[in-house]
């Protein structure tokens, strides 16, 4: 398992945090996602054999938020 911290933009409330968490945890290979509104970030634990940082960023951006490493 690998861990990565993504910078997340566009979150304004707890509902946004829940949305980003749901998006990330919905990606095949992600075991956990800890999203922080205060830090505008998400710490994601994932299986490198099933997904990668680019796919995680794409999933968040498809959900209407900004994401970067």
C-alpha positions as CSV (number, residue, x, y, z in Angstrom):
1,X,0.0,0.0,0.0
2,X,1.1,3.5,-0.8
3,X,0.1,6.8,0.8
4,X,-0.2,10.1,-1.0
5,X,-1.3,13.6,0.0
6,X,-3.3,15.5,-2.6
7,X,-4.0,19.2,-2.5
8,X,-7.7,19.7,-2.9
9,X,-9.3,22.9,-4.1
10,X,-12.9,24.1,-4.2
11,X,-14.1,22.6,-0.8
12,X,-16.1,25.0,1.2
13,X,-18.0,22.9,3.8
14,X,-18.4,19.5,5.4
15,X,-20.6,18.4,2.5
16,X,-17.6,18.9,0.2
17,X,-15.4,16.9,2.4
18,X,-17.9,14.0,2.3
19,X,-18.2,14.3,-1.4
20,X,-14.4,14.2,-2.0
21,X,-14.1,11.3,0.5
22,X,-16.8,9.4,-1.3
23,X,-15.2,10.1,-4.7
24,X,-11.7,8.9,-3.5
25,X,-13.0,5.8,-1.7
26,X,-15.0,4.9,-4.8
27,X,-11.8,4.5,-6.8
28,X,-10.8,0.8,-7.2
29,X,-7.7,0.2,-5.1
30,X,-8.3,2.9,-2.5
31,X,-8.5,1.6,1.0
32,X,-8.9,4.9,2.9
33,X,-9.2,8.6,2.3
34,X,-8.8,11.2,5.1
35,X,-10.0,14.6,3.7
36,X,-9.3,17.8,5.6
37,X,-11.2,21.0,4.9
38,X,-8.9,23.0,7.1
39,X,-5.8,21.9,5.2
40,X,-7.5,21.6,1.8
41,X,-5.9,18.2,1.4
42,X,-6.6,14.5,1.3
43,X,-4.3,11.7,2.6
44,X,-5.1,8.6,0.5
45,X,-4.0,5.0,1.1
46,X,-4.1,3.0,-2.1
47,X,-2.9,-0.2,-3.8
48,X,-0.3,0.8,-6.5
49,X,-1.3,-2.3,-8.5
50,X,-4.8,-1.0,-9.0
51,X,-4.6,2.8,-9.2
52,X,-2.2,5.7,-9.3
53,X,-2.0,9.4,-8.3
54,X,-3.1,10.5,-11.8
55,X,-6.3,8.4,-11.6
56,X,-7.0,9.8,-8.1
57,X,-6.6,13.4,-9.3
58,X,-8.8,12.7,-12.4
59,X,-11.5,11.2,-10.2
60,X,-11.5,14.3,-7.9
61,X,-11.5,16.7,-10.8
62,X,-14.4,14.7,-12.5
63,X,-16.3,15.3,-9.3
64,X,-16.0,19.1,-9.7
65,X,-13.1,19.8,-7.4
66,X,-9.5,20.8,-8.1
67,X,-6.7,18.3,-7.2
68,X,-2.9,18.3,-7.4
69,X,0.2,16.7,-5.9
